[in-house]
Amino acid sequence: MAELKALPGVGRKTANVVLGSAFGAPDGVVVDTHVGRLSRRLGWSRHADPEKVERDLNDLIPRERWVFVSHALIRHGRSVCTARKPRCPECTLADLCPKRGVTP
């Protein structure tokens, strides 16, 4: 992690993507805008700071699922649970979502 973050323009999110996807050794769940938003909507984190959201998700999700969950949440946040107009009727997580029908 430290070596990757030392590279220009590489932060924690990018380092986590590289470690998890390229090397199969994630240091945590990748938290981008979509993952942060979904984590708050689903009640998995109350934080806006990506590192705090990551800590919450790391505690909640088993390590062996971190890479999959990162990609799945990013895709879900881009295609179904969008920021401005979430498509709740199409959501596979609707039964888990306390914000269903009342978002954003």
Beta strands, then each sheet from edge to edge (+ up, - down):
end
